[in-house]
Amino acid sequence: MASLLRSTSQIRPLVSQNTFRITYIQTARLTAPSQSKKATAAAAVASDNEPLNQAFFPDEPAGPTVKTSIPGPKSVEAIRRLNNVFDTRSLNMMANYQNSYGN
């Protein structure tokens, strides 16, 4: 029984080293870029022929319109209220997406 335990303790390091080597080689093969992936990506870009100037909505404006200063008066008030709870020195934008039309 003692000889069996000694022999398995000598085999165990060999098994773990070979397992690591196989795993490392398989991982390297999977992560290496291949020509077929590059060709597929190029084909996907080349086949996109839809015009980008069509609007998603029929009455969507042609461009953005700015009606107040940036940040606007509502944003200044929201930032002032938020400053009571959070540090807003790094805040660069406040938006209400529920009331926003388009982007």
Biopython code that builds the backbone (N, CA, C, O; Angstrom):
import numpy as np
from Bio.PDB.StructureBuilder import StructureBuilder

atoms = [
    (1, "MET", "N", (0.824, -1.192, 0.000)),
    (1, "MET", "CA", (0.000, 0.000, 0.000)),
    (1, "MET", "C", (0.866, 1.253, 0.000)),
    (1, "MET", "O", (0.551, 2.226, -0.685)),
    (2, "ALA", "N", (1.955, 1.234, 0.764)),
    (2, "ALA", "CA", (2.851, 2.389, 0.821)),
    (2, "ALA", "C", (3.497, 2.639, -0.533)),
    (2, "ALA", "O", (3.655, 3.789, -0.942)),
    (3, "SER", "N", (3.870, 1.570, -1.231)),
    (3, "SER", "CA", (4.498, 1.757, -2.548)),
    (3, "SER", "C", (3.502, 2.346, -3.550)),
    (3, "SER", "O", (3.891, 3.128, -4.417)),
    (4, "LEU", "N", (2.238, 1.983, -3.439)),
    (4, "LEU", "CA", (1.216, 2.539, -4.320)),
    (4, "LEU", "C", (1.058, 4.039, -4.082)),
    (4, "LEU", "O", (0.940, 4.807, -5.036)),
    (5, "LEU", "N", (1.056, 4.457, -2.822)),
    (5, "LEU", "CA", (0.931, 5.876, -2.507)),
    (5, "LEU", "C", (2.131, 6.660, -3.013)),
    (5, "LEU", "O", (1.973, 7.767, -3.529)),
    (6, "ARG", "N", (3.351, 6.093, -2.869)),
    (6, "ARG", "CA", (4.552, 6.770, -3.358)),
    (6, "ARG", "C", (4.519, 6.915, -4.876)),
    (6, "ARG", "O", (4.890, 7.963, -5.406)),
    (7, "SER", "N", (4.085, 5.892, -5.568)),
    (7, "SER", "CA", (4.086, 5.949, -7.031)),
    (7, "SER", "C", (3.053, 6.956, -7.547)),
    (7, "SER", "O", (3.314, 7.642, -8.535)),
    (8, "THR", "N", (1.899, 7.058, -6.905)),
    (8, "THR", "CA", (0.901, 8.031, -7.360)),
    (8, "THR", "C", (1.335, 9.454, -7.048)),
    (8, "THR", "O", (0.991, 10.374, -7.790)),
    (9, "SER", "N", (2.081, 9.656, -5.971)),
    (9, "SER", "CA", (2.553, 11.003, -5.666)),
    (9, "SER", "C", (3.593, 11.460, -6.680)),
    (9, "SER", "O", (3.733, 12.660, -6.913)),
    (10, "GLN", "N", (4.326, 10.529, -7.288)),
    (10, "GLN", "CA", (5.301, 10.894, -8.313)),
    (10, "GLN", "C", (4.621, 11.140, -9.658)),
    (10, "GLN", "O", (5.133, 11.909, -10.471)),
    (11, "ILE", "N", (3.499, 10.512, -9.902)),
    (11, "ILE", "CA", (2.793, 10.681, -11.170)),
    (11, "ILE", "C", (1.987, 11.980, -11.185)),
    (11, "ILE", "O", (1.845, 12.599, -12.240)),
    (12, "ARG", "N", (1.470, 12.395, -10.060)),
    (12, "ARG", "CA", (0.585, 13.553, -9.987)),
    (12, "ARG", "C", (1.207, 14.824, -10.586)),
    (12, "ARG", "O", (0.522, 15.495, -11.358)),
    (13, "PRO", "N", (2.467, 15.200, -10.280)),
    (13, "PRO", "CA", (3.025, 16.407, -10.897)),
    (13, "PRO", "C", (3.118, 16.304, -12.419)),
    (13, "PRO", "O", (2.921, 17.306, -13.106)),
    (14, "LEU", "N", (3.406, 15.143, -12.954)),
    (14, "LEU", "CA", (3.500, 14.985, -14.402)),
    (14, "LEU", "C", (2.155, 15.204, -15.072)),
    (14, "LEU", "O", (2.075, 15.815, -16.138)),
    (15, "VAL", "N", (1.114, 14.712, -14.452)),
    (15, "VAL", "CA", (-0.219, 14.861, -15.020)),
    (15, "VAL", "C", (-0.619, 16.331, -15.031)),
    (15, "VAL", "O", (-1.152, 16.808, -16.033)),
    (16, "SER", "N", (-0.381, 17.054, -13.955)),
    (16, "SER", "CA", (-0.800, 18.451, -13.893)),
    (16, "SER", "C", (-0.006, 19.314, -14.863)),
    (16, "SER", "O", (-0.563, 20.252, -15.434)),
    (17, "GLN", "N", (1.288, 19.025, -15.070)),
    (17, "GLN", "CA", (2.085, 19.797, -16.021)),
    (17, "GLN", "C", (1.589, 19.574, -17.442)),
    (17, "GLN", "O", (1.466, 20.532, -18.205)),
    (18, "ASN", "N", (1.306, 18.344, -17.809)),
    (18, "ASN", "CA", (0.824, 18.060, -19.158)),
    (18, "ASN", "C", (-0.562, 18.647, -19.386)),
    (18, "ASN", "O", (-0.868, 19.110, -20.485)),
    (19, "THR", "N", (-1.393, 18.631, -18.364)),
    (19, "THR", "CA", (-2.721, 19.212, -18.490)),
    (19, "THR", "C", (-2.615, 20.708, -18.742)),
    (19, "THR", "O", (-3.339, 21.252, -19.576)),
    (20, "PHE", "N", (-1.712, 21.378, -18.025)),
    (20, "PHE", "CA", (-1.518, 22.810, -18.227)),
    (20, "PHE", "C", (-1.009, 23.084, -19.636)),
    (20, "PHE", "O", (-1.468, 24.026, -20.283)),
    (21, "ARG", "N", (-0.082, 22.289, -20.115)),
    (21, "ARG", "CA", (0.492, 22.497, -21.437)),
    (21, "ARG", "C", (-0.579, 22.348, -22.513)),
    (21, "ARG", "O", (-0.631, 23.153, -23.443)),
    (22, "ILE", "N", (-1.420, 21.348, -22.406)),
    (22, "ILE", "CA", (-2.481, 21.138, -23.388)),
    (22, "ILE", "C", (-3.479, 22.296, -23.338)),
    (22, "ILE", "O", (-3.904, 22.793, -24.381)),
    (23, "THR", "N", (-3.848, 22.719, -22.151)),
    (23, "THR", "CA", (-4.796, 23.816, -22.014)),
    (23, "THR", "C", (-4.213, 25.099, -22.589)),
    (23, "THR", "O", (-4.920, 25.844, -23.268)),
    (24, "TYR", "N", (-2.945, 25.371, -22.330)),
    (24, "TYR", "CA", (-2.296, 26.581, -22.825)),
    (24, "TYR", "C", (-2.250, 26.586, -24.352)),
    (24, "TYR", "O", (-2.526, 27.612, -24.974)),
    (25, "ILE", "N", (-1.907, 25.463, -24.954)),
    (25, "ILE", "CA", (-1.827, 25.375, -26.412)),
    (25, "ILE", "C", (-3.210, 25.549, -27.027)),
    (25, "ILE", "O", (-3.355, 26.254, -28.025)),
    (26, "GLN", "N", (-4.221, 24.923, -26.452)),
    (26, "GLN", "CA", (-5.573, 25.063, -26.985)),
    (26, "GLN", "C", (-6.056, 26.502, -26.867)),
    (26, "GLN", "O", (-6.699, 27.015, -27.784)),
    (27, "THR", "N", (-5.755, 27.160, -25.753)),
    (27, "THR", "CA", (-6.159, 28.549, -25.565)),
    (27, "THR", "C", (-5.456, 29.446, -26.565)),
    (27, "THR", "O", (-6.076, 30.349, -27.127)),
    (28, "ALA", "N", (-4.175, 29.212, -26.797)),
    (28, "ALA", "CA", (-3.434, 30.020, -27.758)),
    (28, "ALA", "C", (-4.004, 29.856, -29.160)),
    (28, "ALA", "O", (-4.065, 30.825, -29.916)),
    (29, "ARG", "N", (-4.413, 28.671, -29.514)),
    (29, "ARG", "CA", (-4.995, 28.454, -30.840)),
    (29, "ARG", "C", (-6.345, 29.146, -30.974)),
    (29, "ARG", "O", (-6.669, 29.682, -32.033)),
    (30, "LEU", "N", (-7.126, 29.134, -29.908)),
    (30, "LEU", "CA", (-8.448, 29.746, -29.974)),
    (30, "LEU", "C", (-8.378, 31.263, -30.022)),
    (30, "LEU", "O", (-9.220, 31.900, -30.655)),
    (31, "THR", "N", (-7.383, 31.854, -29.360)),
    (31, "THR", "CA", (-7.307, 33.305, -29.306)),
    (31, "THR", "C", (-6.512, 33.906, -30.446)),
    (31, "THR", "O", (-6.553, 35.124, -30.624)),
    (32, "ALA", "N", (-5.799, 33.125, -31.219)),
    (32, "ALA", "CA", (-5.017, 33.649, -32.333)),
    (32, "ALA", "C", (-5.952, 34.105, -33.448)),
    (32, "ALA", "O", (-6.899, 33.399, -33.795)),
    (33, "PRO", "N", (-5.686, 35.299, -34.018)),
    (33, "PRO", "CA", (-6.542, 35.758, -35.115)),
    (33, "PRO", "C", (-6.329, 34.907, -36.360)),
    (33, "PRO", "O", (-5.213, 34.481, -36.657)),
    (34, "SER", "N", (-7.393, 34.675, -37.061)),
    (34, "SER", "CA", (-7.281, 33.867, -38.269)),
    (34, "SER", "C", (-7.724, 34.693, -39.464)),
    (34, "SER", "O", (-8.439, 35.684, -39.315)),
    (35, "GLN", "N", (-7.305, 34.288, -40.628)),
    (35, "GLN", "CA", (-7.656, 35.002, -41.845)),
    (35, "GLN", "C", (-9.150, 34.926, -42.118)),
    (35, "GLN", "O", (-9.736, 35.876, -42.637)),
    (36, "SER", "N", (-9.768, 33.806, -41.773)),
    (36, "SER", "CA", (-11.192, 33.672, -42.072)),
    (36, "SER", "C", (-12.024, 34.663, -41.265)),
    (36, "SER", "O", (-13.026, 35.171, -41.769)),
    (37, "LYS", "N", (-11.630, 34.952, -40.012)),
    (37, "LYS", "CA", (-12.369, 35.930, -39.212)),
    (37, "LYS", "C", (-12.221, 37.325, -39.810)),
    (37, "LYS", "O", (-13.183, 38.092, -39.847)),
    (38, "LYS", "N", (-11.008, 37.655, -40.281)),
    (38, "LYS", "CA", (-10.796, 38.965, -40.885)),
    (38, "LYS", "C", (-11.587, 39.091, -42.178)),
    (38, "LYS", "O", (-12.178, 40.137, -42.447)),
    (39, "ALA", "N", (-11.601, 38.041, -42.974)),
    (39, "ALA", "CA", (-12.335, 38.071, -44.234)),
    (39, "ALA", "C", (-13.833, 38.188, -43.984)),
    (39, "ALA", "O", (-14.532, 38.884, -44.722)),
    (40, "THR", "N", (-14.326, 37.522, -42.964)),
    (40, "THR", "CA", (-15.745, 37.599, -42.633)),
    (40, "THR", "C", (-16.118, 39.010, -42.199)),
    (40, "THR", "O", (-17.160, 39.529, -42.599)),
    (41, "ALA", "N", (-15.275, 39.629, -41.384)),
    (41, "ALA", "CA", (-15.544, 40.993, -40.934)),
    (41, "ALA", "C", (-15.517, 41.964, -42.109)),
    (41, "ALA", "O", (-16.356, 42.861, -42.184)),
    (42, "ALA", "N", (-14.574, 41.799, -43.020)),
    (42, "ALA", "CA", (-14.494, 42.676, -44.187)),
    (42, "ALA", "C", (-15.711, 42.500, -45.084)),
    (42, "ALA", "O", (-16.221, 43.480, -45.628)),
    (43, "ALA", "N", (-16.177, 41.286, -45.245)),
    (43, "ALA", "CA", (-17.349, 41.033, -46.080)),
    (43, "ALA", "C", (-18.599, 41.641, -45.455)),
    (43, "ALA", "O", (-19.466, 42.141, -46.171)),
    (44, "ALA", "N", (-18.701, 41.604, -44.139)),
    (44, "ALA", "CA", (-19.866, 42.168, -43.465)),
    (44, "ALA", "C", (-19.911, 43.681, -43.645)),
    (44, "ALA", "O", (-20.988, 44.247, -43.828)),
    (45, "VAL", "N", (-18.765, 44.338, -43.597)),
    (45, "VAL", "CA", (-18.720, 45.782, -43.775)),
    (45, "VAL", "C", (-18.996, 46.144, -45.230)),
    (45, "VAL", "O", (-19.703, 47.114, -45.504)),
    (46, "ALA", "N", (-18.453, 45.384, -46.149)),
    (46, "ALA", "CA", (-18.600, 45.697, -47.567)),
    (46, "ALA", "C", (-20.032, 45.507, -48.054)),
    (46, "ALA", "O", (-20.424, 46.153, -49.025)),
    (47, "SER", "N", (-20.814, 44.662, -47.429)),
    (47, "SER", "CA", (-22.164, 44.382, -47.913)),
    (47, "SER", "C", (-23.213, 45.338, -47.362)),
    (47, "SER", "O", (-24.387, 45.217, -47.711)),
    (48, "ASP", "N", (-22.824, 46.286, -46.509)),
    (48, "ASP", "CA", (-23.773, 47.227, -45.926)),
    (48, "ASP", "C", (-24.027, 48.361, -46.915)),
    (48, "ASP", "O", (-23.209, 49.273, -47.033)),
    (49, "ASN", "N", (-25.154, 48.312, -47.628)),
    (49, "ASN", "CA", (-25.448, 49.295, -48.664)),
    (49, "ASN", "C", (-26.607, 50.218, -48.313)),
    (49, "ASN", "O", (-27.069, 50.964, -49.176)),
    (50, "GLU", "N", (-27.088, 50.193, -47.079)),
    (50, "GLU", "CA", (-28.208, 51.048, -46.706)),
    (50, "GLU", "C", (-27.740, 52.495, -46.567)),
    (50, "GLU", "O", (-26.682, 52.742, -45.988)),
    (51, "PRO", "N", (-28.502, 53.450, -47.083)),
    (51, "PRO", "CA", (-28.111, 54.853, -46.914)),
    (51, "PRO", "C", (-28.282, 55.282, -45.461)),
    (51, "PRO", "O", (-29.231, 54.875, -44.791)),
    (52, "LEU", "N", (-27.359, 56.100, -44.984)),
    (52, "LEU", "CA", (-27.386, 56.530, -43.592)),
    (52, "LEU", "C", (-28.180, 57.817, -43.388)),
    (52, "LEU", "O", (-28.393, 58.229, -42.248)),
    (53, "ASN", "N", (-28.620, 58.455, -44.464)),
    (53, "ASN", "CA", (-29.309, 59.726, -44.315)),
    (53, "ASN", "C", (-30.821, 59.594, -44.185)),
    (53, "ASN", "O", (-31.513, 60.611, -44.134)),
    (54, "GLN", "N", (-31.351, 58.393, -44.131)),
    (54, "GLN", "CA", (-32.791, 58.218, -43.962)),
    (54, "GLN", "C", (-33.149, 58.259, -42.481)),
    (54, "GLN", "O", (-32.459, 57.667, -41.651)),
    (55, "ALA", "N", (-34.228, 58.957, -42.156)),
    (55, "ALA", "CA", (-34.667, 59.089, -40.769)),
    (55, "ALA", "C", (-35.414, 57.837, -40.325)),
    (55, "ALA", "O", (-36.047, 57.161, -41.136)),
    (56, "PHE", "N", (-35.335, 57.534, -39.032)),
    (56, "PHE", "CA", (-36.074, 56.410, -38.471)),
    (56, "PHE", "C", (-37.552, 56.748, -38.307)),
    (56, "PHE", "O", (-38.412, 55.878, -38.446)),
    (57, "PHE", "N", (-37.845, 58.018, -38.010)),
    (57, "PHE", "CA", (-39.214, 58.479, -37.829)),
    (57, "PHE", "C", (-39.561, 59.440, -38.962)),
    (57, "PHE", "O", (-38.690, 60.177, -39.424)),
    (58, "PRO", "N", (-40.807, 59.451, -39.418)),
    (58, "PRO", "CA", (-41.155, 60.322, -40.549)),
    (58, "PRO", "C", (-40.996, 61.810, -40.237)),
    (58, "PRO", "O", (-40.637, 62.580, -41.128)),
    (59, "ASP", "N", (-41.254, 62.236, -38.999)),
    (59, "ASP", "CA", (-41.147, 63.659, -38.662)),
    (59, "ASP", "C", (-39.905, 63.973, -37.831)),
    (59, "ASP", "O", (-39.879, 64.960, -37.096)),
    (60, "GLU", "N", (-38.883, 63.137, -37.948)),
    (60, "GLU", "CA", (-37.640, 63.363, -37.212)),
    (60, "GLU", "C", (-36.927, 64.588, -37.781)),
    (60, "GLU", "O", (-36.831, 64.730, -39.000)),
    (61, "PRO", "N", (-36.420, 65.486, -36.909)),
    (61, "PRO", "CA", (-35.737, 66.678, -37.418)),
    (61, "PRO", "C", (-34.428, 66.313, -38.124)),
    (61, "PRO", "O", (-33.828, 65.274, -37.851)),
    (62, "ALA", "N", (-34.003, 67.185, -39.029)),
    (62, "ALA", "CA", (-32.773, 66.933, -39.792)),
    (62, "ALA", "C", (-31.535, 67.054, -38.914)),
    (62, "ALA", "O", (-30.505, 66.454, -39.221)),
    (63, "GLY", "N", (-31.616, 67.809, -37.842)),
    (63, "GLY", "CA", (-30.464, 67.979, -36.959)),
    (63, "GLY", "C", (-30.912, 68.449, -35.594)),
    (63, "GLY", "O", (-32.093, 68.731, -35.392)),
    (64, "PRO", "N", (-29.989, 68.536, -34.657)),
    (64, "PRO", "CA", (-30.347, 68.978, -33.306)),
    (64, "PRO", "C", (-30.629, 70.482, -33.272)),
    (64, "PRO", "O", (-30.067, 71.255, -34.048)),
    (65, "THR", "N", (-31.501, 70.867, -32.363)),
    (65, "THR", "CA", (-31.780, 72.284, -32.145)),
    (65, "THR", "C", (-31.523, 72.592, -30.681)),
    (65, "THR", "O", (-31.980, 71.867, -29.797)),
    (66, "VAL", "N", (-30.791, 73.667, -30.428)),
    (66, "VAL", "CA", (-30.473, 74.092, -29.067)),
    (66, "VAL", "C", (-31.284, 75.348, -28.792)),
    (66, "VAL", "O", (-31.115, 76.363, -29.468)),
    (67, "LYS", "N", (-32.168, 75.280, -27.794)),
    (67, "LYS", "CA", (-33.070, 76.392, -27.502)),
    (67, "LYS", "C", (-32.634, 77.199, -26.280)),
    (67, "LYS", "O", (-33.054, 78.345, -26.120)),
    (68, "THR", "N", (-31.801, 76.621, -25.418)),
    (68, "THR", "CA", (-31.329, 77.319, -24.220)),
    (68, "THR", "C", (-29.824, 77.130, -24.104)),
    (68, "THR", "O", (-29.206, 76.441, -24.915)),
    (69, "SER", "N", (-29.252, 77.748, -23.092)),
    (69, "SER", "CA", (-27.819, 77.561, -22.856)),
    (69, "SER", "C", (-27.570, 76.135, -22.381)),
    (69, "SER", "O", (-28.490, 75.443, -21.945)),
    (70, "ILE", "N", (-26.325, 75.709, -22.470)),
    (70, "ILE", "CA", (-25.965, 74.356, -22.034)),
    (70, "ILE", "C", (-25.076, 74.486, -20.810)),
    (70, "ILE", "O", (-24.038, 75.140, -20.908)),
    (71, "PRO", "N", (-25.405, 73.921, -19.691)),
    (71, "PRO", "CA", (-26.623, 73.188, -19.357)),
    (71, "PRO", "C", (-27.801, 74.142, -19.235)),
    (71, "PRO", "O", (-27.645, 75.299, -18.846)),
    (72, "GLY", "N", (-28.967, 73.643, -19.571)),
    (72, "GLY", "CA", (-30.182, 74.449, -19.540)),
    (72, "GLY", "C", (-30.660, 74.716, -18.126)),
    (72, "GLY", "O", (-30.110, 74.163, -17.174)),
    (73, "PRO", "N", (-31.678, 75.556, -17.974)),
    (73, "PRO", "CA", (-32.162, 75.914, -16.634)),
    (73, "PRO", "C", (-32.719, 74.725, -15.855)),
    (73, "PRO", "O", (-32.555, 74.664, -14.636)),
    (74, "LYS", "N", (-33.374, 73.781, -16.529)),
    (74, "LYS", "CA", (-33.889, 72.599, -15.826)),
    (74, "LYS", "C", (-32.740, 71.707, -15.365)),
    (74, "LYS", "O", (-32.801, 71.132, -14.278)),
    (75, "SER", "N", (-31.695, 71.586, -16.180)),
    (75, "SER", "CA", (-30.536, 70.776, -15.787)),
    (75, "SER", "C", (-29.798, 71.408, -14.618)),
    (75, "SER", "O", (-29.350, 70.708, -13.710)),
    (76, "VAL", "N", (-29.669, 72.737, -14.638)),
    (76, "VAL", "CA", (-28.998, 73.429, -13.529)),
    (76, "VAL", "C", (-29.747, 73.174, -12.231)),
    (76, "VAL", "O", (-29.129, 72.924, -11.196)),
    (77, "GLU", "N", (-31.076, 73.235, -12.279)),
    (77, "GLU", "CA", (-31.886, 72.979, -11.075)),
    (77, "GLU", "C", (-31.744, 71.525, -10.620)),
    (77, "GLU", "O", (-31.622, 71.266, -9.423)),
    (78, "ALA", "N", (-31.758, 70.577, -11.556)),
    (78, "ALA", "CA", (-31.610, 69.161, -11.197)),
    (78, "ALA", "C", (-30.228, 68.889, -10.616)),
    (78, "ALA", "O", (-30.098, 68.115, -9.668)),
    (79, "ILE", "N", (-29.203, 69.511, -11.170)),
    (79, "ILE", "CA", (-27.838, 69.335, -10.647)),
    (79, "ILE", "C", (-27.735, 69.931, -9.250)),
    (79, "ILE", "O", (-27.083, 69.354, -8.380)),
    (80, "ARG", "N", (-28.375, 71.085, -9.022)),
    (80, "ARG", "CA", (-28.350, 71.700, -7.691)),
    (80, "ARG", "C", (-29.001, 70.787, -6.659)),
    (80, "ARG", "O", (-28.486, 70.634, -5.552)),
    (81, "ARG", "N", (-30.153, 70.169, -7.024)),
    (81, "ARG", "CA", (-30.820, 69.247, -6.092)),
    (81, "ARG", "C", (-29.978, 67.990, -5.873)),
    (81, "ARG", "O", (-29.884, 67.487, -4.753)),
    (82, "LEU", "N", (-29.373, 67.491, -6.937)),
    (82, "LEU", "CA", (-28.553, 66.285, -6.835)),
    (82, "LEU", "C", (-27.287, 66.530, -6.017)),
    (82, "LEU", "O", (-26.758, 65.604, -5.401)),
    (83, "ASN", "N", (-26.799, 67.767, -6.007)),
    (83, "ASN", "CA", (-25.582, 68.103, -5.274)),
    (83, "ASN", "C", (-25.772, 67.953, -3.770)),
    (83, "ASN", "O", (-24.788, 67.822, -3.042)),
    (84, "ASN", "N", (-27.014, 67.970, -3.284)),
    (84, "ASN", "CA", (-27.261, 67.753, -1.856)),
    (84, "ASN", "C", (-26.944, 66.324, -1.447)),
    (84, "ASN", "O", (-26.653, 66.069, -0.279)),
    (85, "VAL", "N", (-26.996, 65.388, -2.388)),
    (85, "VAL", "CA", (-26.812, 63.971, -2.089)),
    (85, "VAL", "C", (-25.488, 63.436, -2.632)),
    (85, "VAL", "O", (-24.834, 62.627, -1.974)),
    (86, "PHE", "N", (-25.087, 63.878, -3.823)),
    (86, "PHE", "CA", (-23.890, 63.376, -4.495)),
    (86, "PHE", "C", (-22.918, 64.508, -4.782)),
    (86, "PHE", "O", (-23.288, 65.682, -4.766)),
    (87, "ASP", "N", (-21.671, 64.139, -5.043)),
    (87, "ASP", "CA", (-20.669, 65.095, -5.495)),
    (87, "ASP", "C", (-20.834, 65.245, -7.006)),
    (87, "ASP", "O", (-20.541, 64.312, -7.754)),
    (88, "THR", "N", (-21.296, 66.400, -7.461)),
    (88, "THR", "CA", (-21.622, 66.582, -8.879)),
    (88, "THR", "C", (-20.558, 67.368, -9.635)),
    (88, "THR", "O", (-20.836, 67.864, -10.727)),
    (89, "ARG", "N", (-19.349, 67.499, -9.092)),
    (89, "ARG", "CA", (-18.309, 68.255, -9.795)),
    (89, "ARG", "C", (-17.909, 67.601, -11.108)),
    (89, "ARG", "O", (-17.520, 68.301, -12.043)),
    (90, "SER", "N", (-17.993, 66.281, -11.204)),
    (90, "SER", "CA", (-17.613, 65.598, -12.441)),
    (90, "SER", "C", (-18.805, 65.356, -13.365)),
    (90, "SER", "O", (-18.650, 64.724, -14.410)),
    (91, "LEU", "N", (-19.970, 65.838, -13.004)),
    (91, "LEU", "CA", (-21.170, 65.647, -13.824)),
    (91, "LEU", "C", (-21.045, 66.460, -15.107)),
    (91, "LEU", "O", (-20.750, 67.654, -15.059)),
    (92, "ASN", "N", (-21.267, 65.823, -16.248)),
    (92, "ASN", "CA", (-21.162, 66.552, -17.509)),
    (92, "ASN", "C", (-22.455, 66.549, -18.313)),
    (92, "ASN", "O", (-22.523, 67.212, -19.347)),
    (93, "MET", "N", (-23.476, 65.830, -17.878)),
    (93, "MET", "CA", (-24.724, 65.800, -18.641)),
    (93, "MET", "C", (-25.872, 65.340, -17.752)),
    (93, "MET", "O", (-25.725, 64.410, -16.959)),
    (94, "MET", "N", (-27.007, 65.997, -17.893)),
    (94, "MET", "CA", (-28.255, 65.553, -17.272)),
    (94, "MET", "C", (-29.280, 65.480, -18.387)),
    (94, "MET", "O", (-29.397, 66.417, -19.176)),
    (95, "ALA", "N", (-30.019, 64.393, -18.468)),
    (95, "ALA", "CA", (-31.020, 64.244, -19.523)),
    (95, "ALA", "C", (-32.232, 63.512, -18.978)),
    (95, "ALA", "O", (-32.117, 62.659, -18.098)),
    (96, "ASN", "N", (-33.388, 63.855, -19.509)),
    (96, "ASN", "CA", (-34.625, 63.163, -19.188)),
    (96, "ASN", "C", (-35.051, 62.419, -20.449)),
    (96, "ASN", "O", (-35.693, 62.992, -21.329)),
    (97, "TYR", "N", (-34.697, 61.158, -20.529)),
    (97, "TYR", "CA", (-34.951, 60.387, -21.742)),
    (97, "TYR", "C", (-36.430, 60.035, -21.914)),
    (97, "TYR", "O", (-36.845, 59.688, -23.020)),
    (98, "GLN", "N", (-37.224, 60.113, -20.861)),
    (98, "GLN", "CA", (-38.654, 59.866, -21.005)),
    (98, "GLN", "C", (-39.315, 60.989, -21.814)),
    (98, "GLN", "O", (-40.295, 60.752, -22.519)),
    (99, "ASN", "N", (-38.786, 62.195, -21.712)),
    (99, "ASN", "CA", (-39.351, 63.330, -22.449)),
    (99, "ASN", "C", (-38.569, 63.649, -23.717)),
    (99, "ASN", "O", (-38.860, 64.643, -24.382)),
    (100, "SER", "N", (-37.595, 62.838, -24.059)),
    (100, "SER", "CA", (-36.764, 63.090, -25.232)),
    (100, "SER", "C", (-37.387, 62.454, -26.464)),
    (100, "SER", "O", (-37.969, 61.371, -26.389)),
    (101, "TYR", "N", (-37.264, 63.127, -27.589)),
    (101, "TYR", "CA", (-37.777, 62.602, -28.851)),
    (101, "TYR", "C", (-36.584, 62.347, -29.764)),
    (101, "TYR", "O", (-35.822, 63.270, -30.054)),
    (102, "GLY", "N", (-36.415, 61.129, -30.214)),
    (102, "GLY", "CA", (-35.253, 60.780, -31.039)),
    (102, "GLY", "C", (-34.087, 60.415, -30.150)),
    (102, "GLY", "O", (-34.245, 59.684, -29.172)),
    (103, "ASN", "N", (-32.933, 60.915, -30.485)),
    (103, "ASN", "CA", (-31.737, 60.599, -29.685)),
    (103, "ASN", "C", (-31.715, 61.483, -28.475)),
    (103, "ASN", "O", (-30.798, 61.390, -27.660)),
]
sb = StructureBuilder()
sb.init_structure("model")
sb.init_model(0)
sb.init_chain("A")
sb.init_seg("    ")
for serial, (resi, resn, name, xyz) in enumerate(atoms, 1):
    if name == "N":
        sb.init_residue(resn, " ", resi, " ")
    sb.init_atom(name, np.array(xyz, "f"), 0.0, 1.0, " ", f" {name:<3s}", serial, name[0])
structure = sb.get_structure()
